[in-house]
Amino acid sequence: MNRRIGCWMAAWGLVLTAGCFTDEGGSGGTDLPRGEGVTEEGLWNGKPVVKVAADYFRPAEVETLLGDASRARQLLGWKPQVSFPELVKEMALSDLRLAEQEQLLQKTGF
């Protein structure tokens, strides 16, 4: 265990957009993302499946965010244990489980 105190960045070193989620999680969809900023959406077989939520869009945000975890790699030997495609799969499965639970609760009157 490294006992160094400090700020550490955990990052893949990739620049990703909302449309990247459908590229990874679309299971065969062939569409590219469309739109930009608050209008960006990811498509799957021509239908929007991922949209930017206006409530969470920060127009004053920097144009591009790119994390640099080189300090954590060099000093701690850290590296990502989950790839971006694996993260998308975990997120989609978690959302699916929640949707199934909500549907069951609605069907049973709760």
C-alpha positions in Angstrom: 0.0 0.0 0.0 1.3 3.4 -1.0 0.8 5.9 1.9 1.4 9.0 -0.2 -1.1 11.7 0.3 -2.2 13.7 -2.7 -4.7 14.2 -5.5 -4.9 11.4 -8.0 -6.5 11.2 -11.4 -8.2 8.0 -12.5 -8.8 8.2 -16.3 -8.5 6.2 -19.5 -7.0 9.0 -21.4 -9.9 9.1 -23.9 -12.2 11.8 -25.0 -15.7 10.4 -25.2 -19.2 11.8 -26.1 -22.7 10.6 -25.4 -22.8 9.0 -28.8 -19.8 6.8 -27.8 -22.2 5.0 -25.4 -24.3 3.7 -28.2 -21.3 2.8 -30.2 -20.2 0.5 -27.4 -23.6 -0.5 -26.0 -25.7 -0.6 -29.1 -25.3 -4.4 -29.8 -25.1 -4.1 -33.5 -26.4 -0.6 -34.2 -24.6 1.0 -37.1 -25.5 4.7 -36.6 -23.2 7.5 -35.8 -23.9 10.1 -33.1 -25.8 13.2 -34.4 -26.1 16.7 -33.1 -23.8 18.7 -30.9 -23.8 19.9 -27.4 -27.3 19.8 -25.8 -28.8 18.4 -29.0 -26.3 15.5 -29.3 -27.9 12.0 -29.3 -26.7 8.5 -29.9 -28.7 6.5 -32.4 -29.3 2.8 -32.8 -30.9 1.7 -36.0 -32.1 5.2 -36.6 -33.7 5.7 -33.2 -32.3 8.0 -30.5 -31.3 5.9 -27.4 -29.0 8.3 -25.6 -29.6 12.0 -25.3 -27.9 14.8 -23.6 -30.1 16.0 -20.7 -30.5 19.7 -20.8 -30.6 19.9 -17.0 -27.1 18.5 -16.8 -25.6 20.2 -19.8 -23.0 22.8 -18.8 -22.5 25.2 -21.7 -19.7 27.0 -19.8 -17.8 23.7 -19.5 -14.4 23.4 -21.2 -14.6 22.2 -24.7 -12.7 19.0 -24.2 -12.0 17.0 -21.0 -9.2 14.5 -21.1 -7.9 12.9 -17.9 -4.2 12.2 -17.4 -3.6 9.4 -14.9 0.1 9.2 -15.6 1.0 10.3 -12.1 -1.1 7.6 -10.5 0.4 5.0 -13.0 4.0 6.1 -12.3 3.8 6.5 -8.5 1.2 4.0 -7.5 1.3 1.5 -10.4 -2.4 2.1 -11.0 -4.1 1.2 -14.2 -7.8 1.0 -15.2 -9.3 -2.4 -14.3 -12.5 -1.8 -16.3 -12.4 -0.8 -20.0 -14.8 1.7 -21.5 -16.8 -1.0 -23.2 -17.0 -3.0 -19.9 -18.2 0.1 -18.1 -21.0 0.8 -20.7 -22.1 -2.8 -20.4 -22.2 -2.6 -16.5 -24.2 0.7 -16.7 -26.7 -0.7 -19.2 -27.2 -3.9 -17.2 -27.7 -1.9 -14.0 -30.3 0.4 -15.7 -32.0 -2.7 -17.2 -32.3 -4.3 -13.7 -33.7 -1.1 -12.3 -36.3 -0.8 -15.1 -37.3 -4.4 -14.6 -37.7 -3.8 -10.8 -39.8 -0.7 -11.5 -42.0 -2.5 -13.9 -42.6 -5.4 -11.4 -43.5 -2.9 -8.7 -46.0 -1.1 -11.1 -47.5 -4.5 -12.1 -48.0 -5.5 -8.5 -49.6 -2.2 -7.5 -46.7 -0.6 -5.6 
